[in-house]
């Protein structure tokens, strides 16, 4: 095992990988909630809300797609 520090029974690299996935998922869900709340308060309607989710959510959609592409290519 060597001199690797242990956090909650995991190595630092394992802990970072798990926490990155969990916390980024929570952040993305919070962003979806914010976009939905913004659409509701602005009375955007169904069509306007769809465009808001598309435009504002495009950034994290790209981030999630990057993860799927990496897994698909085995990177």
N, C-alpha and C positions, 0 to 999 in steps of 0.2 A: 504494500500500500504506500510506503514511502512517507514523506513529510507533508502530504497534501492536507490542507485544513478541511475539517468536516463541519458542515452546517446541516442540522436536522438529519444526520445520517447520510448525507449526500456530499459528493465533492463539490467544490465551488463551481466547476463547469456544469455539472448536472443541475445544481440549484439555479444557476443563471438561466439555463435553457428552459427549465420548467417555469420559473417566475416570469420570464419574457413572454412565453405563450399565454400564461394566465392573465397577467396584467395588461398585455396588449388586447386580449380578447375583451377584458372588462372596459378598457378605454374605448374600443370600437363600439361596444354596446351602449356606452354612455353617449357617444357621439350620435348614434342612431336615435337615442332618446331626445337629445337636444334638437336634432333636425326635425323629428316628429313634433316636438313641442313648438318649435318655430313655425312649422307649417300650420299647426292648429291655431296658434295665437294670431297669425297673420291672415287667417281665414282663406287660405290658398285654394281650397277645394281639392278634389281628387287629382285632377290634371296638374295643378300647380304643385301639389305635394309630391307627385311623382317626379316632376322636374327638379324640385328641391333635393329630393333624395338622390337623384341621378347626378346633379351638378356638385352638391356638397359631399356626397358619399363616394365620389370617384377616386379620391385619394386612398382611402382605406380599402376600396375594392382592388386597386392596383397592388397594394401591399399583400392582401390575402391571395391574389392571383400569383404573385411572386412566390409565395410559399408552396402553392400547388405545382407550379412549373418546376421549382427546385426538386420537389419530391418526385415528380414525374420523370425528370431527367437523371435523378439519382445524384444530385450535387450535394 
